[in-house]
């Protein structure tokens, strides 16, 4: 016997379909005639009496002014919506469940290798895989050999009182406030405004046209607190500006720290890679994918990638091992390690060129 789905359930299914169409079109805002914002306003009105829509409204995702977002911001918004969306409800009444089968031990997933498709990485979804494939990045090997163009040096960690305007810096502080703030005519622009502080002072932080950051930060803080650790801190890395004579960070990279002493940072507090721009791929997504790929092929602390130069020759030439060079060119431990990795990889490129010339002769 069929049941009539609620208005909210129909809207949730429609929203899922629309997000799929938006991803396929590169988030061009063409999935809904006249743009997505009108549909989002309808959902916001329904959320007052539809429990399935309420989490989206609580996270500020139904009033994000989708048409005003950049393509990268639209992709980030869509990913956050998919995280918050409840599971799709069934459209038919289910028959009584049969007796549960005997438990079957599932075989462990095969370990990833250099030749594994990138789709097997947890951080790579279907739209991301399609964007990577356009640039011939289809395997884990292709991904780890996609080297960054440059690095942002976020390793300069300072107290808030030591911040210098105009420089890229990192602070680790407590979150005093994190909220959505409406600005512009009629409150059309919805931003995230935060105040963080350490023992030397406070710092204003703004994420422009990204209202969902406030909910994400609060959620990450709650998750870190649930581990039983001391009050979690947040790491912020970016350029410092001055606002009414006080320091401010605009749209910085951020990470909530479970353990400020031992936690590994990916987007802050270190030399952070900047990858070639691939089909509007967000840098934070690129770092997450490459970082997971590197972890997947690391065995006993060493990157499992063959070294084309014999060990004796590499040692004689004072070359960094190839696997370590690949790892360090993405996430260098220091400026010296980054330079040694660059030197080793440049040697390999020159070696291939010289061998090609020799073979022609």
C-alpha positions as CSV (number, residue, x, y, z in Angstrom):
1,X,0.0,0.0,0.0
2,X,1.4,3.4,-1.0
3,X,1.6,6.3,1.3
4,X,1.4,9.9,0.4
5,X,4.8,11.6,1.0
6,X,4.8,14.8,2.9
7,X,5.5,18.1,1.2
8,X,8.9,18.3,3.0
9,X,9.8,14.8,1.9
10,X,9.0,15.7,-1.7
11,X,11.1,18.8,-1.4
12,X,14.1,16.9,0.1
13,X,14.0,14.5,-2.9
14,X,13.7,17.4,-5.3
15,X,16.7,19.1,-3.6
16,X,18.8,16.0,-3.9
17,X,18.0,15.8,-7.7
18,X,18.7,19.5,-8.1
19,X,22.1,19.2,-6.4
20,X,23.0,16.4,-8.8
21,X,22.1,18.5,-11.8
22,X,24.0,21.5,-10.4
23,X,27.1,19.3,-10.0
24,X,26.8,18.0,-13.5
25,X,26.6,21.5,-14.9
26,X,29.5,22.8,-12.9
27,X,27.2,24.7,-10.4
28,X,26.0,27.1,-13.1
29,X,22.6,27.7,-11.3
30,X,20.6,26.3,-14.2
31,X,18.9,23.3,-12.6
32,X,15.9,25.4,-11.6
33,X,14.3,27.9,-14.0
34,X,15.0,31.4,-12.7
35,X,17.7,30.1,-10.4
36,X,17.8,28.1,-7.2
37,X,17.1,30.9,-4.7
38,X,13.4,30.8,-5.2
39,X,13.2,27.1,-4.4
40,X,15.4,27.7,-1.3
41,X,13.0,30.4,-0.1
42,X,10.1,27.9,-0.4
43,X,12.1,25.3,1.6
44,X,12.8,27.9,4.3
45,X,9.1,28.6,4.6
46,X,8.3,24.9,4.8
47,X,11.0,24.3,7.4
48,X,8.8,25.9,10.1
49,X,6.6,22.8,10.2
50,X,8.6,20.1,8.4
51,X,11.1,18.5,10.7
52,X,13.2,17.1,7.8
53,X,13.9,20.6,6.5
54,X,14.7,22.1,9.9
55,X,18.3,21.0,10.1
56,X,19.0,22.8,6.8
57,X,17.4,26.0,8.1
58,X,19.3,25.7,11.4
59,X,22.6,25.5,9.6
60,X,21.8,28.6,7.5
61,X,21.9,26.6,4.3
62,X,18.4,27.6,3.0
63,X,19.2,31.3,2.9
64,X,22.7,31.3,1.4
65,X,21.9,33.5,-1.7
66,X,23.1,30.8,-4.0
67,X,23.0,33.1,-7.1
68,X,25.5,35.4,-5.4
69,X,28.0,32.7,-4.6
70,X,31.1,31.9,-6.7
71,X,31.3,28.5,-8.4
72,X,33.7,27.3,-5.7
73,X,31.4,28.6,-2.9
74,X,28.4,26.9,-4.5
75,X,30.2,23.6,-4.6
76,X,31.1,24.0,-0.9
77,X,27.5,24.9,-0.1
78,X,26.2,21.8,-2.0
79,X,28.6,19.5,-0.1
80,X,27.5,20.9,3.2
81,X,23.8,20.4,2.3
82,X,24.4,16.8,1.4
83,X,26.1,16.3,4.8
84,X,23.1,17.8,6.6
85,X,20.3,16.2,4.5
86,X,18.5,13.3,6.3
87,X,18.3,10.0,4.6
88,X,15.7,9.9,1.9
89,X,12.4,8.5,3.4
90,X,10.9,5.4,1.7
91,X,7.9,6.0,-0.7
92,X,6.1,2.8,0.1
93,X,5.2,1.0,3.4
94,X,7.7,-1.7,4.0
95,X,6.7,-5.3,4.5
96,X,7.6,-6.7,7.9
97,X,11.3,-7.3,8.0
98,X,12.3,-11.0,7.7
99,X,14.4,-12.6,10.3
100,X,17.9,-11.2,10.3
101,X,20.4,-13.4,8.5
102,X,23.3,-14.9,10.2
103,X,26.1,-12.4,10.4
104,X,28.6,-12.7,7.7
105,X,32.1,-11.4,8.1
106,X,32.8,-8.9,5.3
107,X,36.2,-9.2,3.7
108,X,38.5,-6.3,4.3
109,X,38.7,-3.8,1.5
110,X,41.8,-4.3,-0.6
111,X,44.7,-1.9,0.2
112,X,45.0,0.9,-2.2
113,X,47.9,0.9,-4.6
114,X,49.5,3.3,-7.0
115,X,47.3,2.0,-9.8
116,X,44.0,2.1,-7.8
117,X,41.3,4.5,-9.3
118,X,41.0,7.8,-7.5
119,X,37.3,7.0,-6.9
120,X,38.3,4.5,-4.2
121,X,39.6,7.4,-2.0
122,X,36.9,8.5,0.5
123,X,37.6,12.2,-0.2
124,X,36.9,11.8,-4.0
125,X,33.3,11.9,-5.0
126,X,31.9,11.4,-8.5
127,X,32.0,15.1,-9.6
128,X,35.6,15.5,-8.2
129,X,36.7,12.3,-10.1
130,X,35.2,13.7,-13.3
131,X,37.1,17.0,-12.9
132,X,40.3,15.1,-12.2
133,X,39.8,12.9,-15.2
134,X,39.7,16.0,-17.5
135,X,43.3,16.5,-16.6
136,X,44.2,12.8,-16.9
137,X,44.3,12.2,-13.2
138,X,42.6,8.9,-12.8
139,X,44.8,6.8,-10.4
140,X,46.3,7.3,-7.0
141,X,49.7,7.5,-8.8
142,X,48.5,10.4,-11.0
143,X,47.2,12.2,-7.9
144,X,50.4,12.0,-5.8
145,X,52.4,13.1,-8.9
146,X,50.2,16.2,-9.4
147,X,52.7,18.5,-7.7
148,X,51.7,21.9,-6.3
149,X,52.7,25.1,-8.1
150,X,53.7,26.9,-4.9
151,X,53.2,26.9,-1.1
152,X,51.6,29.3,1.3
153,X,53.8,29.6,4.4
154,X,51.5,29.4,7.3
155,X,54.2,28.2,9.6
156,X,54.7,31.6,11.2
157,X,52.7,31.0,14.4
158,X,52.2,34.1,16.6
159,X,50.2,35.4,19.5
160,X,47.4,37.7,18.6
161,X,49.3,40.7,20.1
162,X,52.2,39.9,17.8
163,X,50.2,39.9,14.5
164,X,51.4,42.1,11.7
165,X,49.0,43.5,9.1
166,X,49.7,42.4,5.5
167,X,51.5,39.1,6.4
168,X,50.4,35.4,6.2
169,X,50.3,34.2,9.8
170,X,48.8,31.5,12.0
171,X,47.2,31.8,15.4
172,X,45.8,29.2,17.8
173,X,43.1,30.5,20.0
174,X,39.9,29.9,21.8
175,X,36.6,30.7,20.1
176,X,34.6,33.3,22.0
177,X,31.9,33.9,19.4
178,X,30.9,32.4,16.0
179,X,27.8,33.6,14.4
180,X,26.1,34.5,11.1
181,X,25.9,38.2,10.3
182,X,23.8,39.8,7.6
183,X,25.2,42.7,5.7
184,X,24.5,44.8,2.7
185,X,21.1,46.1,1.4
186,X,18.3,44.2,3.1
187,X,20.8,41.8,4.7
188,X,21.3,40.1,1.3
189,X,24.9,39.2,2.1
190,X,25.2,36.5,4.8
191,X,28.6,36.2,6.3
192,X,30.2,34.4,9.3
193,X,31.7,36.6,12.0
194,X,33.8,35.3,14.8
195,X,35.8,36.5,17.7
196,X,38.8,34.4,19.0
197,X,41.3,35.1,21.6
198,X,44.4,34.0,23.5
199,X,46.1,35.4,26.6
200,X,47.4,38.4,24.6
201,X,44.2,39.7,23.1
202,X,41.2,39.1,20.8
203,X,41.0,38.8,17.0
204,X,38.0,39.4,14.7
205,X,37.5,36.9,11.9
206,X,35.2,37.2,8.9
207,X,34.2,34.7,6.2
208,X,32.5,36.7,3.5
209,X,29.4,35.2,1.9
210,X,29.9,31.9,3.7
211,X,27.2,31.7,6.5
212,X,27.6,28.0,6.9
213,X,31.1,28.3,8.3
214,X,29.6,29.3,11.7
215,X,27.7,26.1,12.0
216,X,30.6,24.0,10.7
217,X,33.0,25.5,13.3
218,X,30.5,25.0,16.2
219,X,29.9,21.4,15.0
220,X,33.7,20.7,14.9
221,X,34.1,22.2,18.4
222,X,31.3,20.0,19.7
223,X,32.8,16.9,18.1
224,X,36.3,17.7,19.6
225,X,34.8,18.3,23.0
226,X,33.0,14.9,22.8
227,X,36.4,13.1,22.8
228,X,36.9,14.2,26.4
229,X,39.8,16.4,25.5
230,X,40.3,19.9,27.2
231,X,38.5,22.8,25.7
232,X,39.3,22.6,21.9
233,X,41.1,25.4,20.2
234,X,41.0,26.6,16.6
235,X,43.9,27.2,14.3
236,X,43.5,30.1,11.8
237,X,45.9,30.8,9.0
238,X,45.7,33.7,6.6
239,X,46.5,37.3,5.8
240,X,46.0,39.8,8.7
241,X,44.3,43.2,7.9
242,X,43.4,46.1,10.2
243,X,39.8,46.9,11.1
244,X,39.2,50.1,13.1
245,X,42.8,49.8,14.3
246,X,42.4,46.2,15.4
247,X,43.7,43.0,13.7
248,X,41.3,41.0,11.6
249,X,41.6,37.9,9.4
250,X,39.5,37.7,6.3
251,X,38.3,34.2,5.1
252,X,41.2,32.3,6.7
253,X,41.9,28.6,6.5
254,X,40.7,27.0,9.8
255,X,41.0,23.7,11.7
256,X,39.7,22.7,15.1
257,X,42.4,21.0,17.2
258,X,41.6,18.0,19.3
259,X,45.1,18.1,20.6
260,X,47.0,21.3,20.0
261,X,50.3,19.7,21.0
262,X,50.3,16.6,18.8
263,X,47.5,17.0,16.2
264,X,48.6,17.0,12.6
265,X,47.6,20.0,10.6
266,X,46.6,19.9,6.9
267,X,45.3,23.4,6.1
268,X,47.0,25.6,8.7
269,X,50.1,26.1,10.8
270,X,52.5,24.8,8.2
271,X,53.7,25.2,4.6
272,X,50.4,24.6,2.7
273,X,50.4,23.4,-1.0
274,X,48.6,25.4,-3.7
275,X,47.7,23.1,-6.6
276,X,47.0,23.9,-10.2
277,X,43.4,25.1,-10.6
278,X,41.4,22.2,-12.0
279,X,37.9,22.9,-13.2
280,X,37.1,25.1,-10.2
281,X,38.3,22.5,-7.7
282,X,38.5,24.0,-4.2
283,X,42.1,24.0,-2.8
284,X,40.9,22.5,0.5
285,X,39.4,19.6,-1.4
286,X,42.6,19.1,-3.4
287,X,44.7,19.0,-0.3
288,X,42.3,16.5,1.4
289,X,42.4,14.2,-1.6
290,X,46.2,14.3,-2.0
291,X,46.8,13.9,1.7
292,X,44.6,10.8,1.8
293,X,46.3,9.4,-1.3
294,X,49.7,9.9,0.3
295,X,48.5,8.2,3.5
296,X,47.1,5.3,1.6
297,X,50.4,4.3,0.0
298,X,52.6,5.0,3.0
299,X,53.9,1.8,4.6
300,X,56.0,1.9,7.8
301,X,56.6,5.6,7.4
302,X,57.8,5.4,3.8
303,X,56.0,6.3,0.6
304,X,55.5,3.1,-1.4
305,X,56.6,4.4,-4.8
306,X,59.6,3.0,-6.7
307,X,62.8,5.0,-6.9
308,X,64.1,5.1,-10.5
309,X,67.6,5.9,-9.3
310,X,69.7,3.2,-7.6
311,X,70.2,3.8,-3.9
312,X,74.0,3.9,-4.2
313,X,73.8,6.5,-7.0
314,X,71.3,8.6,-5.0
315,X,73.5,8.5,-1.9
316,X,76.6,9.5,-3.9
317,X,74.8,12.4,-5.4
318,X,73.3,13.4,-2.1
319,X,69.8,13.1,-3.4
320,X,66.7,12.7,-1.2
321,X,65.0,9.4,-1.7
322,X,62.3,9.6,-4.4
323,X,59.4,8.6,-2.2
324,X,60.3,11.1,0.5
325,X,60.8,13.8,-2.2
326,X,57.3,13.2,-3.5
327,X,55.9,13.4,0.0
328,X,57.9,16.5,1.0
329,X,57.0,18.4,-2.2
330,X,53.4,18.3,-1.1
331,X,53.7,18.8,2.7
332,X,57.3,19.9,3.5
333,X,58.4,19.7,7.1
334,X,60.6,22.8,6.5
335,X,61.8,25.1,3.8
336,X,65.1,23.1,3.6
337,X,63.1,19.9,3.0
338,X,61.0,21.6,0.4
339,X,64.2,22.7,-1.5
340,X,65.8,19.2,-1.2
341,X,62.6,17.7,-2.6
342,X,62.5,20.2,-5.4
343,X,66.2,19.5,-6.2
344,X,65.6,15.7,-6.3
345,X,62.5,15.9,-8.6
346,X,64.3,18.4,-10.9
347,X,67.2,15.8,-11.1
348,X,64.7,13.1,-12.2
349,X,63.2,15.4,-14.9
350,X,66.7,16.2,-16.2
351,X,67.7,12.6,-16.1
352,X,64.7,11.6,-18.3
353,X,65.6,14.4,-20.7
354,X,69.2,13.3,-21.0
355,X,68.2,9.7,-21.5
356,X,65.9,10.7,-24.3
357,X,68.6,12.7,-26.0
358,X,71.1,9.8,-25.6
359,X,68.6,7.3,-27.1
360,X,68.1,9.6,-30.2
361,X,71.9,9.7,-30.7
